């Protein structure tokens, strides 16, 4: 089970659109299309004037956590480094789901599709598999 770190202002202060876009582009193929779409749906919900301040704060903290390279599971660990980031993104998404509109989801899908354009779905979304001996590998 992944421990979800407390989402607080430490991570929210680390967020900037520039650092979010840079990290997303840099690690997109590692974290996969689905994770990026979830992160970007949060990003677009945060930018919406209709999203309440408490939800924006939750989103800022989650996206700030995604940006920070040294977190609960160090991001450079092959196959596992972004598991905690995904957990935080999913936690934030479930917390603010009522404020994530279909338009946010569509904007996120289009943004990520543009980065993965021309690649097969299998190549664009790495799958983590675990062998009978417990060895993990990304395909």
Order of alpha helices (4+ residues) and beta strands (2+ residues): alpha-alpha-alpha-alpha-alpha-alpha-alpha-beta-beta
